[in-house]
């Protein structure tokens, strides 16, 4: 599937855990070369490195804090120095904040979430626009909470909503280069983010609320990320794909 992706080069931020790791493994299985970014968890990075070795693909593991513009610049310089090109960028790195009422939210929480989810995404996408080859792909990992905001998630949901605008504007600005810019909006994804630590009884309630009677997986998101990276999606642009099994979550 997607033979056109073999030997293409993709950069993925937040690649060592959850959805990012799922996308990294999917891309590796398709024969893509990878720039795998992580922020601080050395154990998760080493674990992903071992996984990558079984796929026999060229990869580069780069530690960088993508809420820091200078780190983002260095990340791309490392990628270009190693591979000479970038075909796909997946702006995945982000942080969640839920169960925090609007009136109890703090400036520190706001800055932490917006620095990564908004500022980080903006400048990762800006650098992608500079370095991705003509005809390349830029993919932002957003969230369905951006269109179905929940109480207690004012900071998080609004930070993810900003990505919708970034995608739509950049898609217009890069159209002349045949670069497509889209977002994937995951719903509740098991073993990713705050869902990982939820009690099983809460997960069961979410499963029952889903038409498909299950939670999403990182693989579900990775399949869509593979499609958007491939030539099969060349006429899909400025679009936001909800991957939530039809659930309201």
Secondary structure, DSSP 8 states (H G I E B T S, - for coil): --GGGTT-EEEESSTTSHHHHHHHHHHHHTT-EEEEEESS-HHHHHHHHHHHHTTT--EEEEE--TTSHHHHHHHHHHHHHHHS-EEEEEE-------SB-GGG--HHHHHHHHIIIIIIHHHHHHHHHHHEEEEEEEEEE--GGGTS--TTBHHHHHHHHHHHHHHHHHHHHHGGGT-EEEEEEE-SBTTSGGGGGS-HHHHHHHHHHSTTSS-B-HHHHHHHHHHHHSGGGTT--S-EEEESTT---
